[in-house]
Amino acid sequence: MQDYIQILQNKSLQSTPSYWAYSISGKAIELKVLPSFKKDPEKYRIGVIQAGIIIQNFRIKYMNEENQPLIQIFPSIMENELVAIFRFSTSINELKLNQSSLEKEQKKNSLKNDDLITVVDLPKRSNLEFIDIPKNSLALCTHAENPFTWLHVGYQAEIMIHQQRQKNGHSSYVPYILKNSYEQLAISDLITENVTPQMVIFNYH
């Protein structure tokens, strides 16, 4: 758990501006978006994308660990700002019990069970598009506007950077989350598809 906290502390320093925060409660870490979905939807969207990057970063770093935490995505339909809960357990039996309880709770709330997505499965299920734009860059676009889709934008950006780092020993990709509708419109003018740009990934290779 301490390793996760250290990563969150480092990520918080790297995110400028940072629209997310975390808190610790017993054996759990809660990851929240600070802006309100109703009062400031543009900043909320950015915060969810930032949270997606963090969650996928954890999955990649610890995918081979035996005692991984359970990651519950949007655990409460009444609390949009609570993006994820990382639940840590001390035993395999406790992990299995928590997993069973988590699946029942998510089924009850009719929420998408997103915590079991793997690095291999993610591109098939994300419903996103990478579109080439000028200056050797990619626009990461969505077919719908909702928190789950925004999370996947963060997931995909982190996956892309990880895959290039695995292949070349480093990554020349620099992700930039589009900050408002004006920036999104500017990128939309560069593409012909009927999608919404969420992020530009610059390649400084």
C-alpha positions as a Markdown table, in Angstrom:
| # | Residue | x | y | z |
|---|---|---|---|---|
| 1 | Met | 0.0 | 0.0 | 0.0 |
| 2 | Gln | 2.8 | 2.4 | 0.8 |
| 3 | Asp | 4.2 | 1.9 | -2.8 |
| 4 | Tyr | 0.8 | 3.1 | -4.1 |
| 5 | Ile | 0.8 | 6.1 | -1.9 |
| 6 | Gln | 4.3 | 7.1 | -3.0 |
| 7 | Ile | 3.2 | 6.9 | -6.7 |
| 8 | Leu | 0.2 | 9.0 | -5.9 |
| 9 | Gln | 2.4 | 11.6 | -4.2 |
| 10 | Asn | 4.7 | 11.7 | -7.2 |
| 11 | Lys | 1.8 | 11.9 | -9.7 |
| 12 | Ser | 0.3 | 14.7 | -7.8 |
| 13 | Leu | 3.5 | 16.8 | -8.2 |
| 14 | Gln | 3.6 | 16.0 | -11.9 |
| 15 | Ser | 0.0 | 16.9 | -12.7 |
| 16 | Thr | -0.4 | 20.6 | -13.4 |
| 17 | Pro | -3.1 | 21.5 | -12.8 |
| 18 | Ser | -4.2 | 18.5 | -10.8 |
| 19 | Tyr | -7.9 | 17.9 | -10.7 |
| 20 | Trp | -7.8 | 14.8 | -8.5 |
| 21 | Ala | -6.9 | 13.9 | -4.9 |
| 22 | Tyr | -6.6 | 10.8 | -2.8 |
| 23 | Ser | -7.4 | 9.9 | 0.8 |
| 24 | Ile | -6.6 | 6.8 | 2.9 |
| 25 | Ser | -9.2 | 5.0 | 4.9 |
| 26 | Gly | -8.0 | 1.9 | 6.7 |
| 27 | Lys | -6.8 | -0.6 | 4.1 |
| 28 | Ala | -8.3 | 1.4 | 1.2 |
| 29 | Ile | -7.2 | 4.4 | -0.9 |
| 30 | Glu | -10.0 | 6.6 | -2.4 |
| 31 | Leu | -9.3 | 8.4 | -5.7 |
| 32 | Lys | -11.5 | 11.4 | -6.2 |
| 33 | Val | -12.0 | 14.1 | -8.8 |
| 34 | Leu | -12.1 | 17.6 | -7.2 |
| 35 | Pro | -14.3 | 19.6 | -9.7 |
| 36 | Ser | -18.0 | 18.9 | -9.6 |
| 37 | Phe | -19.6 | 17.2 | -12.6 |
| 38 | Lys | -22.5 | 19.6 | -12.5 |
| 39 | Lys | -20.7 | 22.8 | -11.7 |
| 40 | Asp | -17.6 | 22.5 | -13.7 |
| 41 | Pro | -18.0 | 19.7 | -16.3 |
| 42 | Glu | -14.9 | 20.6 | -18.3 |
| 43 | Lys | -12.5 | 20.3 | -15.3 |
| 44 | Tyr | -14.3 | 17.2 | -14.1 |
| 45 | Arg | -13.7 | 15.6 | -17.5 |
| 46 | Ile | -10.0 | 16.4 | -17.2 |
| 47 | Gly | -9.8 | 15.0 | -13.7 |
| 48 | Val | -11.4 | 11.7 | -14.8 |
| 49 | Ile | -8.9 | 11.4 | -17.6 |
| 50 | Gln | -6.0 | 12.1 | -15.2 |
| 51 | Ala | -7.5 | 9.5 | -12.8 |
| 52 | Gly | -7.6 | 7.0 | -15.7 |
| 53 | Ile | -3.8 | 7.6 | -16.3 |
| 54 | Ile | -3.1 | 6.9 | -12.7 |
| 55 | Ile | -5.2 | 3.8 | -12.5 |
| 56 | Gln | -3.6 | 2.2 | -15.6 |
| 57 | Asn | -0.2 | 3.2 | -14.3 |
| 58 | Phe | -0.8 | 1.1 | -11.2 |
| 59 | Arg | -2.1 | -1.8 | -13.3 |
| 60 | Ile | 1.0 | -1.8 | -15.4 |
| 61 | Lys | 3.5 | -1.5 | -12.6 |
| 62 | Tyr | 1.9 | -4.2 | -10.4 |
| 63 | Met | 0.3 | -6.5 | -13.0 |
| 64 | Asn | 2.6 | -9.4 | -12.0 |
| 65 | Glu | 2.3 | -8.9 | -8.3 |
| 66 | Glu | 0.5 | -11.8 | -6.5 |
| 67 | Asn | -1.3 | -9.7 | -3.9 |
| 68 | Gln | -2.7 | -6.9 | -6.0 |
| 69 | Pro | -5.4 | -4.6 | -4.6 |
| 70 | Leu | -8.9 | -4.7 | -5.9 |
| 71 | Ile | -9.7 | -1.6 | -7.9 |
| 72 | Gln | -13.4 | -0.7 | -7.7 |
| 73 | Ile | -14.4 | 1.8 | -10.5 |
| 74 | Phe | -17.1 | 4.4 | -9.8 |
| 75 | Pro | -18.3 | 2.5 | -6.7 |
| 76 | Ser | -21.2 | 4.8 | -6.0 |
| 77 | Ile | -23.8 | 6.0 | -8.5 |
| 78 | Met | -24.6 | 8.8 | -6.1 |
| 79 | Glu | -21.0 | 10.1 | -5.9 |
| 80 | Asn | -19.6 | 11.0 | -9.4 |
| 81 | Glu | -16.5 | 12.5 | -7.9 |
| 82 | Leu | -15.4 | 9.1 | -6.4 |
| 83 | Val | -13.6 | 7.5 | -9.3 |
| 84 | Ala | -12.0 | 4.5 | -7.7 |
| 85 | Ile | -11.3 | 2.7 | -4.5 |
| 86 | Phe | -8.1 | 0.6 | -4.1 |
| 87 | Arg | -8.8 | -2.1 | -1.5 |
| 88 | Phe | -5.8 | -3.8 | 0.0 |
| 89 | Ser | -6.0 | -7.2 | 1.8 |
| 90 | Thr | -3.5 | -9.2 | 3.8 |
| 91 | Ser | -4.5 | -12.6 | 2.7 |
| 92 | Ile | -5.7 | -14.5 | -0.4 |
| 93 | Asn | -8.9 | -15.5 | 1.4 |
| 94 | Glu | -9.7 | -11.9 | 2.2 |
| 95 | Leu | -9.0 | -10.9 | -1.4 |
| 96 | Lys | -11.4 | -13.6 | -2.7 |
| 97 | Leu | -14.1 | -12.4 | -0.2 |
| 98 | Asn | -13.6 | -8.8 | -1.2 |
| 99 | Gln | -13.8 | -9.7 | -4.9 |
| 100 | Ser | -17.1 | -11.6 | -4.4 |
| 101 | Ser | -18.6 | -8.7 | -2.4 |
| 102 | Leu | -17.4 | -6.2 | -5.0 |
| 103 | Glu | -18.9 | -8.1 | -7.9 |
| 104 | Lys | -22.3 | -8.4 | -6.0 |
| 105 | Glu | -22.3 | -4.7 | -5.2 |
| 106 | Gln | -21.5 | -3.7 | -8.8 |
| 107 | Lys | -24.2 | -6.0 | -10.2 |
| 108 | Lys | -26.7 | -4.6 | -7.7 |
| 109 | Asn | -25.9 | -1.0 | -8.9 |
| 110 | Ser | -25.8 | -2.0 | -12.6 |
| 111 | Leu | -22.3 | -0.5 | -12.9 |
| 112 | Lys | -19.8 | -1.6 | -15.5 |
| 113 | Asn | -17.2 | -4.0 | -13.9 |
| 114 | Asp | -14.1 | -2.3 | -15.1 |
| 115 | Asp | -11.5 | -3.5 | -12.6 |
| 116 | Leu | -10.6 | -6.6 | -14.5 |
| 117 | Ile | -9.6 | -5.0 | -17.8 |
| 118 | Thr | -6.1 | -6.2 | -18.8 |
| 119 | Val | -3.5 | -4.6 | -20.9 |
| 120 | Val | -4.3 | -7.0 | -23.7 |
| 121 | Asp | -8.1 | -6.6 | -23.6 |
| 122 | Leu | -8.2 | -2.8 | -23.2 |
| 123 | Pro | -7.8 | -1.7 | -26.9 |
| 124 | Lys | -10.7 | -4.0 | -27.9 |
| 125 | Arg | -13.1 | -2.6 | -25.3 |
| 126 | Ser | -12.2 | 1.1 | -25.1 |
| 127 | Asn | -14.4 | 2.4 | -27.9 |
| 128 | Leu | -11.8 | 5.1 | -28.7 |
| 129 | Glu | -10.0 | 6.1 | -31.9 |
| 130 | Phe | -6.5 | 7.3 | -32.6 |
| 131 | Ile | -6.5 | 9.7 | -35.5 |
| 132 | Asp | -3.4 | 11.1 | -37.2 |
| 133 | Ile | -3.1 | 14.9 | -37.2 |
| 134 | Pro | -0.3 | 17.2 | -38.4 |
| 135 | Lys | 3.2 | 17.4 | -36.9 |
| 136 | Asn | 3.5 | 13.7 | -36.3 |
| 137 | Ser | 0.8 | 13.6 | -33.5 |
| 138 | Leu | -2.2 | 11.6 | -32.7 |
| 139 | Ala | -5.7 | 12.8 | -31.5 |
| 140 | Leu | -7.3 | 10.4 | -29.0 |
| 141 | Cys | -11.0 | 10.7 | -29.7 |
| 142 | Thr | -14.2 | 9.3 | -28.2 |
| 143 | His | -17.5 | 8.3 | -29.7 |
| 144 | Ala | -19.4 | 9.3 | -26.6 |
| 145 | Glu | -19.1 | 11.7 | -23.7 |
| 146 | Asn | -19.3 | 10.0 | -20.3 |
| 147 | Pro | -17.1 | 9.3 | -17.3 |
| 148 | Phe | -16.3 | 5.7 | -18.3 |
| 149 | Thr | -15.2 | 6.8 | -21.7 |
| 150 | Trp | -13.0 | 9.6 | -20.3 |
| 151 | Leu | -11.4 | 7.0 | -18.0 |
| 152 | His | -10.5 | 4.9 | -21.0 |
| 153 | Val | -8.8 | 7.9 | -22.6 |
| 154 | Gly | -6.4 | 8.0 | -19.7 |
| 155 | Tyr | -6.1 | 4.2 | -19.8 |
| 156 | Gln | -5.2 | 4.2 | -23.5 |
| 157 | Ala | -2.7 | 7.1 | -23.2 |
| 158 | Glu | -0.8 | 5.3 | -20.5 |
| 159 | Ile | -0.9 | 2.0 | -22.4 |
| 160 | Met | 0.5 | 3.7 | -25.5 |
| 161 | Ile | 3.4 | 5.3 | -23.6 |
| 162 | His | 4.1 | 2.0 | -21.8 |
| 163 | Gln | 4.2 | 0.0 | -25.0 |
| 164 | Gln | 6.6 | 2.4 | -26.7 |
| 165 | Arg | 8.8 | 2.4 | -23.6 |
| 166 | Gln | 8.8 | -1.4 | -23.6 |
| 167 | Lys | 9.8 | -1.4 | -27.3 |
| 168 | Asn | 12.4 | 1.3 | -27.3 |
| 169 | Gly | 13.6 | 1.6 | -23.7 |
| 170 | His | 12.0 | 5.1 | -23.5 |
| 171 | Ser | 8.9 | 6.9 | -24.7 |
| 172 | Ser | 8.9 | 10.0 | -26.9 |
| 173 | Tyr | 5.1 | 10.4 | -26.5 |
| 174 | Val | 3.8 | 13.4 | -24.5 |
| 175 | Pro | 0.1 | 13.4 | -23.8 |
| 176 | Tyr | -1.8 | 16.7 | -23.6 |
| 177 | Ile | -5.4 | 16.7 | -22.3 |
| 178 | Leu | -7.5 | 19.2 | -24.3 |
| 179 | Lys | -8.6 | 21.7 | -21.7 |
| 180 | Asn | -11.9 | 23.1 | -23.0 |
| 181 | Ser | -14.3 | 23.1 | -25.9 |
| 182 | Tyr | -12.3 | 25.6 | -27.9 |
| 183 | Glu | -9.2 | 23.4 | -27.9 |
| 184 | Gln | -11.4 | 20.4 | -28.8 |
| 185 | Leu | -12.9 | 22.4 | -31.7 |
| 186 | Ala | -9.5 | 23.3 | -33.0 |
| 187 | Ile | -8.5 | 19.6 | -33.2 |
| 188 | Ser | -11.9 | 18.7 | -34.7 |
| 189 | Asp | -11.1 | 21.0 | -37.6 |
| 190 | Leu | -8.1 | 18.8 | -38.4 |
| 191 | Ile | -10.1 | 15.6 | -38.7 |
| 192 | Thr | -13.1 | 14.4 | -40.7 |
| 193 | Glu | -14.5 | 11.7 | -38.4 |
| 194 | Asn | -17.6 | 12.4 | -36.3 |
| 195 | Val | -15.8 | 12.0 | -32.9 |
| 196 | Thr | -14.9 | 14.2 | -30.0 |
| 197 | Pro | -11.1 | 14.9 | -29.4 |
| 198 | Gln | -10.1 | 14.4 | -25.8 |
| 199 | Met | -6.3 | 14.4 | -25.9 |
| 200 | Val | -3.4 | 15.0 | -28.3 |
| 201 | Ile | -0.4 | 12.7 | -28.0 |
| 202 | Phe | 2.7 | 14.5 | -29.4 |
| 203 | Asn | 5.6 | 12.4 | -30.7 |
| 204 | Tyr | 8.9 | 14.2 | -30.1 |
| 205 | His | 11.0 | 11.3 | -31.6 |
